[in-house]
Amino acid sequence: MKVENPTNLPTIPIADLLPTQGNLKDLSEKNYNKLKNTISNRGFSVPVYVWEDTKGIKHLLDGHQRQRVDRKSTRLNSSHG
């Protein structure tokens, strides 16, 4: 997955972030595939938003759908390797 970071913000693998939304929002299969193709072709340049609690746990505040695409793609790629 291509990630643009022109201002050299701190980075962390999106899979390492604890999601905070649960299943509040979900994508239709059509919209999931559209997002997956967009990420595959262009990466993403809009940052995800993260909150680090006092224990150092990083919580994902915005970017849940991108995280789901990444996790599902990672699972599929590792099962075909």
N, C-alpha and C positions, 0 to 999 in steps of 0.2 A: 504494500500500500504506500503510495507516494504521499508524503506530508510536506507541505510548504511551510517554512519557518524563517521568513526573511529577517525578522528582528531577533532571532536567536533566543526565543523564549525557552524556559526550561521544558523538557519533554519527558514523557513517561509512556510506556506502552499502554494503549487504551484498554487492553484486556486486564491490566493490573488495577483498574479503578473499580471501586464498589458502586454499583448502580443504586440510585436513590428512588427511582420512579416505580420499580416493580413492573407490573403489567398494566399501568395506567393508560399507556398509548401503545398501539401496535399498528404495523403497516399491513395493508392488503398485499397479497402476493405480487400484484402488478407494481405497486409502489416500492416494495422491497427490491424487486428486480431492477427497477429504474435507479434506485439509490445505489445498489450494488454495481451496476454498470457505470454510473457516473463516477463512483469512487475508483473503480478499476481503470477507467480511462483518464481521469483527471486528478485522482487523489482528492484530498480536501484541504482547503486553505482557511476555513473558518475554524477557529480554535474551539475545543471543548472547554467547558468550565468545570473547575475542580475546587473542592473545599477540603483542606487538610485539617482533621480534628486534632485535639490535644494529644492523642495517642499516636499521631503520625499516619493514621489511616486516611487515604485519599478517596473522597467520594465524588462520583460523577454527577454533576448538577445539570449539564446540558451536553447532549451528544449521544444519547442512549441508542438511537437508531443506528448511528455509525458504529457504535460498539457492538450491537447485535450482528450487523453485517460482518464485521471483522471476526467476531467469535465463531459465527457459523462458517465463514470461509476458511478459518484456521482449522476447524474440526474436519471439514470436508477434505482439505488438502492433506491433513495428517493421516486420514483414513485411506487415502489413495496412494500413499507413498511407499 
